[in-house]
Amino acid sequence: MLLFAGSSGAQSPIDSIQNANAGIKIAVAEISGKWLSVEYPGVEVVFVEKENELLRFPQNYVHPFSFNKENDSITVKGVAMNWPPYTCIVKLLDNGTLETYTYTYHSESFYKQTFRRE
């Protein structure tokens, strides 16, 4: 008798975005500073370097998103500590355009926003 434990193999949108950005890093100098929302005029985020991490402000949740810093780069997946934790993946499209994908633990979808450097 053979027993197979499996799944449909289909990836959720979150799995897809996480897998596509696994292992990618961004230079701190390329992401630090103020970014303005393309979709929502007046909305901005600021990335601030602090010791061994890069923080994204304003903090939308209990804590700001924190991205681990390794030498002169950050990992593109950041976390805002809470339960359930909030996650933000940043994707630098070019020197002046940034996409962010935010979601919570066990979510099936993410919120995407595009920013341009100020």
Secondary structure, DSSP 4 states (H G I P E B T S, - for coil): ---------PPPHHHHHHHHTTT-EEEHHHH-EEEEESSSTT-EEEEEEETTEEEEES-SSSS-EEEEEETTEEESEEEE-SSSPEEEEEEEEETTEEEEEEEETT-S--EEEEEEE-
